[in-house]
Amino acid sequence: MPKVIFHREDGSSDVVAVEAGSNVMRAAVQNGVAGIVGECGGQAMCATCHVYVREPYLDALPEIDEDEEEMLECTAAERDPRRSRLGCQLALGDAASGGLEEVEVDVPETQI
């Protein structure tokens, strides 16, 4: 089962295991992770699932497409050019399916 670890600025974290085929935003919303809104439901049409991916996982991420790039310009929290991603665009699964088996992200202080 893929695993996502959500870290918050206060030092607390949530560890969430989900079925393959999900994404970071759905994992957060379905498990009540504070700080991830997912307002558009995963359509890359808002930036309320903005996360900062931790360094060890950056090389495993898919490329940012044009829609995600545009939405990342609208984040409420400051964008980090290397680490900022939309959780809805980070698929979870195994390497063969193109998903992440594990990822750790920092949740921004604000999404709205």
Sequence and secondary structure as in RCSB ss.txt:
>XXXX:A:sequence
MPKVIFHREDGSSDVVAVEAGSNVMRAAVQNGVAGIVGECGGQAMCATCHVYVREPYLDALPEIDEDEEEMLECT
AAERDPRRSRLGCQLALGDAASGGLEEVEVDVPETQI
>XXXX:A:secstr
  EEEEE TTS EEEEE  TT BHHHHHHHTT TT   TTSSSSSS TTEEEE GGGGGGS    HHHHHHHTT 
SS   TTTEEEGGG BBS GGGT BSEEEEE  S   
